[in-house]
Amino acid sequence: MANHTQHIVSSKLYWLIWLILIIATFLTAWIATIDLGPFNTVVALVIATCKASLVALIFMHVKYTSEKMTRAIVISVVFWLLLLLVLSLTDYSSRFAG
């Protein structure tokens, strides 16, 4: 039988991460009101990536999984991100083809 260990995370850490996510959400909304030119999207995506990483690491307990599981998760995330980008760019480029 496999020896599974449980990681008990304190509620203080959950509340801290929740607070960080709320602050980052307000930061995203505030940054959207500032004209950064072409960097508006970049800044919004960086903040969203940080928020998603916190959720995956802490709330989904990826931080406490084995190295093989982490590698599988990273590979699947990159695959789906590339698929999303390729399909989005294909749709975008087909609109201006003619």
C-alpha positions as CSV (number, residue, x, y, z in Angstrom):
1,M,0.0,0.0,0.0
2,A,1.2,3.5,-0.7
3,N,2.2,5.7,2.1
4,H,0.3,8.9,1.7
5,T,1.1,11.8,3.9
6,Q,-1.3,14.7,4.6
7,H,-0.2,18.3,4.7
8,I,-2.3,20.3,7.1
9,V,-2.2,24.0,6.2
10,S,-3.2,26.5,8.8
11,S,-6.2,28.6,8.4
12,K,-4.1,31.7,8.8
13,L,-2.3,30.8,5.5
14,Y,-5.6,30.4,3.7
15,W,-6.8,33.7,4.9
16,L,-3.6,35.4,4.0
17,I,-3.7,33.9,0.5
18,W,-7.4,35.0,0.2
19,L,-6.5,38.5,1.2
20,I,-3.6,38.6,-1.3
21,L,-6.0,37.4,-4.1
22,I,-8.6,40.1,-3.2
23,I,-5.9,42.8,-3.2
24,A,-4.6,41.5,-6.5
25,T,-8.1,41.6,-7.9
26,F,-8.5,45.3,-6.9
27,L,-5.0,46.0,-8.3
28,T,-6.0,44.5,-11.6
29,A,-9.1,46.7,-11.7
30,W,-7.1,49.8,-10.8
31,I,-4.4,49.1,-13.3
32,A,-7.1,48.8,-16.0
33,T,-7.9,52.4,-15.5
34,I,-4.3,53.5,-16.2
35,D,-3.3,53.8,-19.9
36,L,-0.1,51.7,-20.2
37,G,-0.5,51.4,-24.0
38,P,0.3,47.9,-25.2
39,F,1.4,46.9,-21.7
40,N,-2.2,46.9,-20.2
41,T,-2.7,43.3,-21.3
42,V,0.8,42.2,-20.2
43,V,0.3,43.6,-16.7
44,A,-3.1,42.1,-16.4
45,L,-1.8,38.7,-17.5
46,V,1.1,38.9,-15.1
47,I,-1.2,39.6,-12.2
48,A,-3.6,36.8,-13.3
49,T,-0.7,34.4,-13.6
50,C,0.5,35.2,-10.1
51,K,-3.1,34.7,-8.7
52,A,-3.5,31.4,-10.6
53,S,-0.2,30.2,-9.3
54,L,-1.2,31.0,-5.7
55,V,-4.5,29.2,-6.1
56,A,-2.8,26.1,-7.6
57,L,0.1,26.0,-5.1
58,I,-1.9,26.6,-1.9
59,F,-5.6,25.8,-2.4
60,M,-5.0,22.9,-4.8
61,H,-2.0,21.6,-2.7
62,V,0.3,21.4,-5.7
63,K,3.1,22.7,-3.5
64,Y,2.9,19.5,-1.5
65,T,2.7,16.9,-4.3
66,S,5.5,14.8,-5.6
67,E,8.0,16.1,-8.3
68,K,6.5,13.8,-10.9
69,M,3.0,15.1,-10.3
70,T,4.3,18.7,-10.5
71,R,6.0,18.0,-13.8
72,A,2.8,16.5,-15.2
73,I,0.8,19.5,-14.1
74,V,3.3,21.9,-15.6
75,I,3.4,20.0,-18.9
76,S,-0.4,19.9,-19.1
77,V,-0.7,23.7,-18.3
78,V,1.8,24.6,-21.0
79,F,0.0,22.3,-23.5
80,W,-3.4,23.9,-22.8
81,L,-1.9,27.4,-22.9
82,L,-0.3,26.7,-26.2
83,L,-3.6,25.2,-27.5
84,L,-5.5,28.3,-26.4
85,L,-3.0,30.7,-27.9
86,V,-2.8,28.8,-31.2
87,L,-6.6,28.6,-31.6
88,S,-7.1,32.2,-30.6
89,L,-4.4,33.5,-33.0
90,T,-5.8,31.3,-35.8
91,D,-9.2,32.9,-35.2
92,Y,-7.8,36.4,-35.0
93,S,-5.7,36.0,-38.2
94,S,-8.6,34.5,-40.2
95,R,-10.6,37.7,-39.5
96,F,-8.2,39.9,-41.3
97,A,-7.1,37.6,-44.1
98,G,-9.1,39.2,-46.7
